[in-house]
Amino acid sequence: MNRSDFFAHLRRRESGIFGTSLKQSQTDGVIAILDAGRDLPLSWMAYTLATAYGETGGRMQPITENMNYTSAVRIEQVFSSRRRKGIPGSALARNPQKLANTVYADILGNGGPASGDGWRYRGHGLVQLTGKDNFRRMGDRIGVDLVAHPERALEPDIAAKALIAGVRDGIYTGKKASDYLPREGAAIRAQFRQSRRIINGTFEADKYAGYAMAFQDALEAGGYKPGVAVSRPAQPRPAPQAPSRPVATPVAGVAAGGALVAAVAAFWNDIVCGLPAWLADLFNLTCGG
């Protein structure tokens, strides 16, 4: 695929994503996904990029779940009393570790509140991988020990591989790309809308479908083909070095009796002094040196 054409298409104002420019971190995130999923069919890749875009707020970099709630009321709205173990929201506000260790305790393979698993295995990645069991399943799928090293889910290349596996193999919800998207050719918006079920039911499904359509258009503009590496511009060749300017060095300190040398020096000085000023400057020559 021609990366320049792809990104130029994304930067069009009418694409509806990224605005008219991308930060280097956004570009790097997109490339990581393209590299990790280079065998994905067109519409699958478009949906995968759209998912990363939506789930990270356009940053295209893996993130951790923000558990730093400042409002007790909001905590009680988001997490039921059962999930909070009966603890009031006021005791959990502004204490992200305690909140995570409480509401994620004893679910998704995590231990109790004292185990620290809730905080350790809170959401990580381009899509929020959450819970010890899910870290284990994903790690087994991509060949990385994410239980021992959950922080590795934040490495861009590993996060990209996890996202690809989740979309392609249905690890997140049991739903996978082949349930909704064609293996050949482009998808239509309705198909992308249904594909939201791969990650999060129908939540904001039409918004994500719009992202996917924009990425699909850009992929087509770049000539995306499954199995073909993303082209990268050739390294620029070093600029040719300008030749050194000849420098006329006045002859000085002529030894006594060196009449011939002195005569040559005088002759050269007469030539230099007779040159136009611009020409003398061009060759860094000095009259009367």
C-alpha positions in Angstrom: 0.0 0.0 0.0 1.2 3.5 -0.7 1.4 5.1 2.7 1.6 8.7 1.4 -1.7 8.3 -0.5 -3.4 6.6 2.4 -2.5 9.4 4.9 -3.2 12.2 2.4 -6.7 10.8 2.1 -7.1 10.6 5.9 -6.0 14.2 6.3 -8.7 15.5 4.0 -11.1 17.6 6.0 -14.1 15.7 4.6 -12.8 12.4 5.9 -14.2 13.4 9.3 -11.3 12.0 11.3 -8.1 13.5 12.6 -8.8 16.9 11.1 -6.2 17.9 8.6 -3.1 16.7 10.3 -1.8 13.8 12.4 0.7 13.8 15.2 3.6 11.5 14.9 2.2 9.3 17.7 -1.1 8.9 15.8 0.8 8.0 12.6 2.9 5.5 14.5 -0.2 3.9 16.0 -1.9 3.6 12.6 1.3 2.0 11.1 1.6 -0.5 14.0 -2.0 -1.7 13.3 -1.4 -1.9 9.6 1.8 -3.9 10.1 0.2 -6.3 12.7 -2.9 -6.9 10.6 -1.4 -6.8 7.1 -3.3 -10.1 6.2 -6.7 -8.7 7.1 -9.3 -8.1 4.4 -10.0 -4.5 3.5 -13.2 -4.1 5.5 -11.7 -5.9 8.5 -8.7 -3.6 8.6 -11.0 -0.5 8.2 -13.1 -1.7 11.2 -10.0 -2.4 13.3 -8.5 1.1 12.7 -11.9 2.6 13.4 -12.1 0.7 16.7 -8.7 1.9 17.8 -9.6 5.5 16.8 -12.9 5.5 18.8 -11.6 3.6 21.8 -8.6 5.8 22.3 -10.3 9.1 21.5 -8.3 9.4 18.2 -4.9 9.0 19.9 -4.2 5.6 18.3 -2.0 4.7 21.2 -2.7 2.1 23.9 -4.1 3.6 27.2 -5.0 2.4 30.7 -8.4 2.7 32.2 -8.9 5.9 34.1 -10.1 4.9 37.6 -9.5 8.3 39.1 -13.1 9.3 39.8 -13.5 12.6 41.7 -17.3 12.4 42.1 -18.8 10.0 44.6 -22.1 10.4 42.9 -20.6 9.3 39.6 -19.0 6.2 41.1 -22.3 5.1 42.5 -23.9 5.7 39.1 -21.3 3.6 37.2 -20.7 0.8 39.8 -23.5 -0.9 41.6 -23.5 -1.4 45.4 -22.7 -5.1 44.8 -19.6 -4.2 42.7 -18.6 -1.6 45.4 -18.9 -4.3 48.1 -21.3 -1.9 49.9 -18.6 0.8 50.2 -20.0 4.3 49.6 -18.7 6.2 46.6 -17.2 8.9 49.0 -14.7 6.3 50.3 -13.6 5.4 46.8 -13.4 8.8 45.2 -9.9 10.1 44.3 -8.5 6.7 45.2 -8.1 4.9 41.9 -6.3 1.8 43.2 -8.8 1.2 45.9 -11.6 1.7 43.4 -10.2 -0.7 40.9 -9.3 -3.3 43.5 -12.9 -3.1 44.9 -15.1 -3.1 41.8 -12.9 -5.6 39.8 -12.4 -8.0 42.7 -13.6 -11.6 42.4 -14.6 -11.3 38.7 -12.9 -12.0 35.4 -10.4 -14.3 37.2 -9.2 -11.6 39.6 -8.7 -12.3 43.3 -10.2 -10.4 46.2 -9.7 -6.8 47.0 -6.4 -7.5 48.9 -4.9 -9.3 45.9 -4.4 -6.1 43.9 -5.6 -7.8 40.8 -8.3 -5.3 40.1 -5.7 -2.5 39.7 -3.1 -4.7 38.0 -5.6 -6.0 35.4 -7.7 -2.9 34.9 -8.3 -1.9 31.3 -5.1 -1.8 29.1 -4.6 -1.4 25.4 -6.2 0.0 22.3 -9.4 -1.8 23.4 -9.6 -2.1 27.2 -8.5 -5.6 28.0 -9.7 -6.1 31.6 -9.4 -8.9 34.1 -6.7 -11.6 34.8 -8.5 -14.3 32.7 -8.7 -12.0 29.7 -5.0 -11.0 30.0 -4.2 -14.7 30.1 -6.3 -15.6 27.1 -5.0 -12.7 25.0 -1.4 -13.4 26.1 -1.8 -17.1 25.1 -3.2 -16.0 21.7 -0.4 -13.5 20.8 2.5 -15.3 22.6 3.2 -12.8 25.4 2.9 -13.5 29.1 0.5 -10.7 29.9 -0.4 -12.2 33.3 3.2 -11.8 34.6 3.7 -8.5 32.7 0.3 -6.8 32.1 2.2 -3.5 31.4 3.3 -5.0 28.1 -0.3 -4.7 26.8 0.6 -1.0 26.5 3.5 -1.6 24.1 2.3 -0.3 20.7 3.2 -3.4 18.7 1.7 -5.8 21.3 -1.4 -3.7 21.7 -1.9 -3.8 17.9 -1.5 -7.6 17.9 -4.0 -7.9 20.7 -6.5 -5.7 18.9 -6.1 -7.7 15.7 -6.6 -11.0 17.6 -9.7 -9.6 19.3 -11.3 -8.5 16.1 -10.3 -11.5 14.0 -10.8 -14.2 16.5 -13.6 -12.9 18.7 -11.7 -12.8 21.9 -13.5 -9.7 23.3 -17.1 -10.8 23.1 -17.2 -14.0 21.1 -18.3 -12.0 18.0 -15.7 -11.7 15.2 -15.1 -9.9 12.0 -16.2 -12.8 9.8 -19.7 -12.7 11.4 -20.4 -9.3 9.9 -17.9 -8.2 7.3 -17.0 -9.5 3.8 -13.7 -11.2 3.1 -13.6 -9.6 -0.3 -14.2 -6.0 -1.3 -15.6 -3.1 0.7 -18.3 -3.2 3.4 -21.3 -0.9 3.6 -22.1 1.3 6.6 -24.8 -1.1 7.8 -22.3 -3.9 8.0 -19.9 -1.7 10.0 -22.7 -0.8 12.3 -23.4 -4.4 13.1 -19.7 -5.0 13.6 -19.7 -2.9 16.7 -20.9 -6.1 18.5 -17.4 -7.4 18.2 -16.4 -5.0 20.9 -19.3 -3.4 22.7 -22.8 -4.4 21.6 -24.5 -1.5 19.7 -23.0 1.3 21.8 -22.3 4.3 19.5 -22.5 1.8 16.6 -23.3 4.4 13.9 -20.4 6.7 15.0 -17.9 3.8 14.7 -19.4 2.8 11.4 -18.6 6.4 10.2 -15.0 6.0 11.3 -14.8 2.7 9.5 -16.1 4.1 6.3 -13.5 6.9 6.4 -10.7 4.4 7.0 -11.9 2.1 4.3 -12.0 5.0 1.8 -8.4 5.9 2.8 -7.2 2.3 2.5 -8.7 2.1 -1.0 -7.1 5.3 -2.0 -3.7 3.9 -0.9 -4.2 0.7 -2.8 -4.5 -1.6 0.2 -4.1 -5.3 -0.5 -4.1 -8.0 2.2 -0.6 -9.4 2.7 1.2 -6.5 1.2 3.5 -4.5 3.5 3.0 -0.8 4.0 5.4 1.1 1.9 7.8 3.4 3.6 9.6 6.3 1.8 13.2 5.6 0.9 15.8 7.0 3.1 17.0 10.3 1.6 20.4 10.3 0.0 23.0 12.5 1.5 23.1 15.9 -0.3 26.2 16.2 -2.5 28.9 18.3 -0.9 29.8 21.5 -2.6 33.4 21.6 -3.8 35.7 23.5 -1.6 36.4 27.0 -2.7 40.0 27.6 -3.9 41.7 29.9 -1.5 44.6 32.1 -2.6 47.1 32.2 0.2 49.3 35.2 0.0 53.0 34.3 -0.2 54.7 35.8 2.8 57.9 35.3 4.6 59.9 34.8 1.5 63.4 33.7 2.5 66.2 36.0 1.7 67.6 35.4 -1.7 64.3 33.8 -2.9 63.8 36.3 -5.7 61.9 33.9 -7.9 59.4 33.1 -5.2 59.0 36.8 -4.4 58.4 37.6 -8.1 55.7 34.9 -8.3 54.0 36.2 -5.2 54.0 39.7 -6.6 52.6 38.5 -9.9 49.8 36.6 -8.2 49.0 39.6 -6.0 48.7 41.8 -9.1 46.3 39.3 -10.7 44.1 39.2 -7.5 44.0 42.9 -7.1 42.9 43.3 -10.7 39.9 41.1 -10.3 36.4 42.5 -9.9 35.4 42.6 -6.2 32.5 40.1 -6.7 34.9 37.6 -8.3 37.5 38.0 -5.6 34.8 37.5 -2.9 33.4 34.4 -4.7 36.8 32.7 -4.4 37.7 34.2 -1.1 40.8 36.0 -2.5 42.4 38.9 -0.8 44.2 41.7 -2.5 47.4 42.7 -0.8 47.1 39.8 1.6 
